[in-house]
Amino acid sequence: MIKCGFPFDAPGRSNNHIDTNYNNNYNVFVNLILFVSFFTFLIHLTESLAYSIRFAGLRTRQIAIAMSFVTSTLLVSRLSNMFQAPLLGNMVDTAIKQSNSMSIDKLQMNFRIIIFAAALGTFVGILLTPTFINIFNIAIKKFLIIGSLPKMAIMALKPRNIVTIVKCIRMPYIPSFKNLRLGHVSKTFLFMNLFVTSIYTIGVLCALYAGAKLPHLRATAVQLSGIVNGIATILLTLVVDPEGARITDQAVHEQRPPEDVKTVVISLLFTKFIGTLVVAQLFFIPASFYIIKVTEIIEKYFS
């Protein structure tokens, strides 16, 4: 009697072998998502904490040093972005290799998880803001004496300085929100910050997703992240940054109370949180299809 069987019943192709390969691929996939989400979390955490330096600069009356600290703090964000970018590219390459609608849908879900990691980083940044205002207060004063950030970083590792840092820990005090002077801050300024942060969160992701939807035009689509981020850059440069700087300088010169700067910092943080948590998720697909349409126009008229 001839014994019939399926190909995967043959020797060396057992179900256990297939299950092992599936589990290995799944573990690699989960690790990739975790790594990308972690770096995204770090990027938005450091960007959120950078807002606290503005208030620390006001307290110490050292605005120029405070702004240089912003650049140093954002170095963590740029390094995280350097590690994150190739991992995102790998996710898109994997989706394109699988070449089916399910893989593209899975990519969209993965990108939404990454956007949520951005919101989580912003939220943790809000919780840590009172702590880092105290830390940056001390750091700015120490820098005036020491004059070297690398030397300060090494000194921070000493046990007594670690104790000082631990003593800086503060949690947000909810009743203090009642004292916010929201009437003294432009609503347009806050709305623009919400819009800008949401666009910055999804700009690169939209371009990558568009590239996955148009694999034959992937290089063109990826290069078009600027047409999304460019809008945010213009608004940030013309509306958000100047208004924040004006309020801070007026407070330094005692032309308005310090509480206005506190209101600005907290308002910027919360609009950033809403922008990453809600608006970025809503804009993700429309912005992606915007890039797809522009890519198709370029292909039609310039190829």
C-alpha positions in Angstrom: 0.0 0.0 0.0 1.3 3.4 -0.9 1.4 5.9 1.9 0.4 9.4 0.9 1.3 12.5 2.9 1.8 16.3 2.6 5.2 17.7 1.8 5.7 19.0 5.4 5.2 15.5 6.7 8.5 14.5 5.0 11.6 13.7 7.1 13.3 16.9 8.3 10.2 19.0 7.8 8.3 18.3 11.0 5.7 20.6 12.5 8.0 21.2 15.4 10.6 22.5 13.0 8.1 24.9 11.5 6.9 26.0 14.9 10.5 26.7 16.0 11.1 28.9 12.9 7.9 30.8 13.5 8.7 31.4 17.2 12.2 32.6 16.3 10.8 35.0 13.6 8.2 36.2 16.1 10.8 36.8 18.8 13.0 38.8 16.4 10.0 40.8 15.3 8.9 41.6 18.9 12.5 42.6 19.8 12.6 44.9 16.8 9.4 46.7 17.9 10.6 47.0 21.5 14.0 48.5 20.4 12.3 51.0 18.0 9.7 51.9 20.6 12.4 52.3 23.3 14.4 54.8 21.1 11.2 56.6 20.2 10.4 56.8 23.9 13.9 58.3 24.6 13.6 60.8 21.8 10.3 62.3 23.1 11.4 62.0 26.8 14.5 64.2 26.2 12.6 66.6 24.0 10.0 67.0 26.8 12.6 67.5 29.5 14.2 70.2 27.4 11.2 72.4 28.1 12.1 72.4 31.8 15.4 74.1 31.0 13.6 77.2 30.0 12.1 77.6 33.5 15.5 76.7 35.1 17.1 79.4 33.0 14.6 81.9 34.3 15.2 81.0 37.9 19.0 81.3 37.6 18.8 84.3 35.2 21.2 82.4 32.9 19.2 82.1 29.7 22.2 81.7 27.3 23.6 78.8 29.4 20.2 77.3 29.7 19.8 77.3 25.9 23.2 75.6 25.5 21.9 72.9 27.9 18.9 72.4 25.6 21.3 71.5 22.8 23.3 69.2 25.1 20.1 67.4 26.3 18.8 67.0 22.7 22.1 65.1 21.9 20.4 62.1 23.5 17.5 62.5 21.2 19.8 62.7 18.1 21.8 59.7 19.1 18.5 57.7 19.7 17.3 58.8 16.3 20.6 57.5 14.8 19.9 54.0 16.2 16.2 54.1 15.5 16.3 55.0 11.8 17.9 51.8 10.4 15.6 49.7 12.5 12.6 51.5 11.0 14.0 50.9 7.6 14.4 47.2 8.3 10.7 47.0 9.3 9.7 48.5 6.0 12.0 46.2 4.0 10.5 43.1 5.8 7.0 44.3 4.9 7.9 44.8 1.3 9.6 41.3 1.1 6.4 39.7 2.3 4.5 41.6 -0.4 0.9 41.2 0.7 -1.8 43.5 2.2 -1.6 41.8 5.6 2.1 42.7 5.9 1.3 46.4 5.1 -1.6 46.4 7.6 0.8 44.9 10.2 3.3 47.7 9.4 0.7 50.3 10.0 -0.2 48.8 13.4 3.5 48.7 14.3 3.9 52.3 13.4 0.9 53.2 15.6 2.6 51.4 18.5 5.7 53.5 17.9 3.6 56.7 17.9 2.1 55.6 21.2 5.7 55.1 22.5 6.2 58.8 21.6 3.2 59.8 23.7 4.4 57.6 26.6 7.8 59.3 26.5 6.1 62.7 26.6 3.9 61.7 29.5 6.9 60.5 31.5 8.7 63.7 30.6 5.7 65.6 32.1 6.0 63.6 35.4 9.8 64.2 35.5 9.6 68.0 34.7 9.6 69.2 38.4 12.6 67.0 39.2 14.6 68.1 36.2 13.8 71.8 36.8 15.6 71.3 40.2 18.4 69.3 38.6 19.0 71.9 35.8 18.9 74.7 38.4 21.9 73.1 40.2 23.6 72.1 36.9 23.5 75.7 35.6 24.9 77.1 38.8 27.7 74.4 38.9 28.5 75.2 35.2 29.2 78.8 36.1 31.9 77.6 38.5 33.3 74.5 36.6 32.8 75.6 33.0 32.9 72.1 31.5 30.0 69.8 30.8 32.1 66.6 30.5 33.7 67.4 33.9 30.3 68.0 35.4 29.0 64.7 34.0 31.9 62.8 35.7 31.5 64.7 39.0 27.7 63.8 38.9 28.7 60.1 39.4 30.3 60.8 42.8 28.2 59.4 45.7 27.5 62.8 47.4 26.4 64.3 44.1 24.1 61.3 43.4 22.5 61.9 46.8 22.0 65.6 45.8 20.3 64.5 42.5 18.0 62.1 44.4 17.0 64.9 46.7 15.9 66.9 43.6 13.1 64.3 42.9 9.7 66.0 42.9 6.3 64.8 41.6 3.9 67.2 39.9 1.8 69.0 42.5 -1.7 69.0 41.1 -3.1 72.0 43.0 -0.4 74.2 41.5 -2.2 73.8 38.1 -4.9 76.1 39.5 -2.4 79.0 39.4 -1.7 78.7 35.7 -2.2 82.0 33.8 -3.7 80.5 30.6 -5.3 83.8 29.7 -1.8 85.4 29.3 -0.7 82.8 26.7 -1.8 82.9 23.0 -4.2 80.1 22.1 -2.7 80.2 18.6 0.7 79.6 20.0 -0.5 76.5 21.9 -2.6 75.2 19.0 0.4 75.5 16.7 2.6 73.6 19.1 0.0 70.8 19.2 0.0 70.7 15.4 3.8 70.9 15.1 4.6 68.2 17.6 2.0 65.8 16.0 3.5 66.3 12.5 7.1 65.9 13.8 6.0 62.6 15.4 4.7 61.1 12.2 6.7 62.8 9.4 9.3 60.1 8.8 6.9 57.2 9.6 4.4 58.5 7.0 7.2 58.6 4.4 8.3 55.1 5.2 4.7 53.8 5.1 4.2 55.5 1.8 7.3 53.8 0.5 5.9 50.4 1.6 2.7 51.1 -0.2 4.7 52.1 -3.3 7.7 49.8 -3.2 8.8 50.6 -6.8 9.0 54.3 -5.8 10.2 53.7 -2.2 13.3 56.0 -2.5 11.2 58.9 -3.8 8.6 58.5 -1.0 11.1 58.3 1.8 12.8 61.5 0.6 9.4 63.3 0.8 9.2 63.2 4.6 10.3 66.9 4.3 7.0 67.9 2.7 5.3 66.9 5.9 8.0 67.9 8.4 8.6 71.1 6.4 5.2 72.5 7.3 5.9 71.8 11.0 9.4 73.4 10.7 8.0 76.6 9.2 5.3 76.9 11.9 7.8 76.1 14.7 10.3 78.8 13.4 7.7 81.5 12.7 5.2 81.0 15.5 6.1 78.7 18.4 9.8 79.4 19.1 9.6 83.2 18.9 6.6 83.4 21.1 8.1 81.2 23.8 11.3 83.2 23.7 9.5 86.5 23.9 7.6 85.4 27.1 10.7 84.1 28.7 12.8 87.2 28.0 10.0 89.5 29.3 9.9 87.4 32.5 13.7 87.7 32.8 13.5 91.5 32.5 10.6 91.5 35.0 8.1 92.8 32.4 5.8 89.9 33.3 5.6 87.4 36.2 7.6 84.2 36.2 4.3 82.3 36.5 3.8 83.1 32.8 6.9 81.0 31.9 5.7 78.2 34.1 2.3 78.4 32.2 4.1 78.2 28.9 6.3 75.2 29.9 3.3 73.2 31.2 1.1 74.2 28.3 3.7 73.2 25.7 4.2 69.9 27.5 0.4 69.1 27.5 -0.2 70.2 23.9 2.8 68.0 22.9 1.2 65.1 24.8 -2.1 65.5 23.1 -0.4 66.0 19.8 1.5 62.7 20.1 -1.3 60.7 21.7 -4.3 61.8 19.6 -3.6 64.1 16.7 -0.6 62.1 15.4 -2.7 59.0 15.3 -5.5 60.8 13.4 -3.1 62.4 10.9 -1.0 59.3 10.2 -3.0 57.8 7.3 -4.0 61.2 5.7 -0.4 62.4 5.8 0.8 59.1 4.4 -1.6 59.3 1.4 -0.5 62.9 0.9 3.0 61.7 0.4 1.8 58.8 -1.8 0.0 61.3 -4.1 3.0 63.6 -4.3 5.2 60.6 -5.1 2.8 59.5 -7.9 2.8 63.1 -9.3 6.6 63.2 -9.4 6.7 59.8 -11.1 4.1 60.9 -13.7 5.7 64.2 -14.7 9.4 63.6 -14.0 10.0 60.0 -15.1 
